[in-house]
Amino acid sequence: MKFSLSWLRSVLDTKADAKLIAEKLTSLGLEIEGVEDASAALTKFRVARVLSADKHPQADKLQVLSVDLGEAAPLQVVCGAPNARAGLVGVLGVAGAVVPSNGMVLRNSAIRGVESNGMMCSTRELCLGEDHDGIIELPADAPVGTSFADYIGSDPVFDVAITPNRPDCMGVYGIARDLAAAGLGVLKPIAAAPVAGSFACPVEVRTDDAEGCPAFYGRVIRGVKNGPSPKWMQDFLKSAGQRPISALVDVTNFVMLGYGRPAHAYDLAKLSGAVVARKAAAGEKVTALNGKEYALEPWMTVIADDAGVHDIAGIMGGEHSGCDDTTADVLLEVAYFDPASIARTGQALALASDARGRFERGVDPAFLDTGMDLLTALILEICGGEASEVVRAGQPPLARKTIAYDPALAGRLGGVDVAGGEQKRILAALGFAVAADWTVTVPTWRPDVDGAPDIVEEVIRVHGLDAVPSTPLPRADGVAKPTATAAQMLERRVRRAAAARGLHEAVTWSFLPEAEAAHFADGEALWTLANPISEDLKTMRPSLLPGLLSAVKRNLDRGAASVRLFEIGRRYLRGAGGASDEKLSLAVVLAGEKVARGWASGKAAAFDAFDAKAEALALLAEAGAPVDNLQVMGEAGAQFHPGQSATLRLGPKTVLARFGVLHPATAKAFDIGAPVVVLELFLDRIPAKKGAGAFARPHFAPPPLQAVTRDFAFLVSADVAAGDLLRSVKGADKSNIVAARVFDDFRGAGVPEGQKSLAIEVTLQPVEKSYDEAALKAIADKVVAAAAKQGASLRG
């Protein structure tokens, strides 16, 4: 929400500057997103008088101006504005000034052969309005030579982030109330004297939807003359980011932004019969003020007459009943709408507006008459006319909550003792009524206050959160006990390991477009949100890979040659009975070049499935998985290339990881043109280690004797996995064999068709004494026998 300092001072008697106000708002819990001062960008623009205006010798639409800046000699400026003339007082941008609208730096230059020393500016160029048909015309007595920033004065604009629980601060007056309670000024009373009607309202106004619209007030003002609103009102609205339209429209916007009270003005000539708040009929449609047509549901509240719907109640008015320059009679509508109904309708229609933002938070139900009086007085003052009596249909929910409060709670819950008198002063300044027995009555504009802890929050935030002392939590003597859970410790270990291996961590949305989520659903039912933050992000992710693939595409599109990303997070599945089931996972994506081209390596090399497998094994080992017992099997999923992917399993059913090259169809679905390999680790399936609760690691003692290596070359069927043979070899003699690895895979001359030669290096570790020939032969025989179970034989 935006508003200017001058707007704030119109309702708050204060001498505080913008900096102090911004600091105080932040301390009150109203976060300042920025403070902008338009005049700061206009220091190099000066008030100037045009002495003469002559035709440009080389261009019919240009003039050569002689401009007085109050200095010894006038400046020559080339200008194309049609209203440039001798005697005009305007704004000149001198060399070095930066034009706010486009960032252009002005300099002295020749235009069609004639020297120009600056630029005469329009309101649009200085971001002071939308007029670009001519240059700014100032009063004749404007001080020539003065900085334009000093001439217009400083009026900073605050941009405040209002949290959903503070509907009372959706207007400048509510923010001023908080500042006054904090001692930064005196809140001015609302100048809204009742306006008596001089004739009966000629239009029937009623509500036929007591649930969606409990109260609907209306009155007619006839004989108005619509036109531009006063400059002060236009300035206020511009500071809030609103475009002034006409007096009748601007008045409703001013009351909404100033006091948090949305209202609507109908052109009476465009209405037919009674004006009613009711439920929409099946099949009804309305064209809103944004020019779009909306199909209405029977549960939505609308404002209609005998001809049809004119207004999506509490959200946006209709296009055909709005006020224009010809409007002579208006019907003012001030209503109270149910917040839940407004939120539901706005979400269903995907329609946001300033009015919806206020109604769905909850406007003050006691402000209907005051709002009507404000609107009526402003319209009569600006547009003239004659007001009818007010018609009040229904009854707003005016019941006020009462809370039994103990002032000692400020110390117990808030951490700071505040004197009882000060607490009463704060609460009274915020609009709360405090009885002698500390029964607190909540004002109607604070629907967020429900209990005594809320009262404590109000007291403490106004008293000052900086007054809360820093108190350390108690801790036991000695060594601190670990507080992280086993899952958190696992997550930390794997995150550090992935980063140490040169991978970059990414954090992506937990929500996905439905099509992307379905691509990785693997037949599982998806979780679709009932109230998504966006229609494009309404499905909970069944895998971390879609988010990472989108990140890969963004990086590759921006010229990245190699992308190495990982993410640790939850994937969301449907558990038994449809309950939510969150699973901890880790995903890695490798795309682009593994090795850049170079004089030593030659052409650039891409990642392959073995790179993904290596990452998977390394990360699983860090996570504590028994990698020596894992089996490499197929069926990685439809998202993977069938010939270049696999799974790592602990037994035939427990899949700990899947890895491989991305399927071309999946790469196409995510619009990725470079080679991509991926892996996904299911950390929740890793079995816990026995004795994992032990604090210290076991004592490490280096072996006393030198290790021995022996090489074996086996002939085996080409369809036997090297990992299976390696596992058999390592298990042949566990007391002596400490490691084994494949160092050669040969197929060709000397190897029978359909077979391959696998060379394995076996590491033996003696413990008590060195091996003799007999011991080595016995171990070798065990290795050969174990390999034979896989159909392997020693290569002769």
Summary of the structure (lengths in Angstrom):
residues: 796
radius of gyration: 38.1
end to end distance: 83.7
largest distance: 121.4
contacts: 2464
relative contact order: 0.06
helix: 28%
strand: 28%
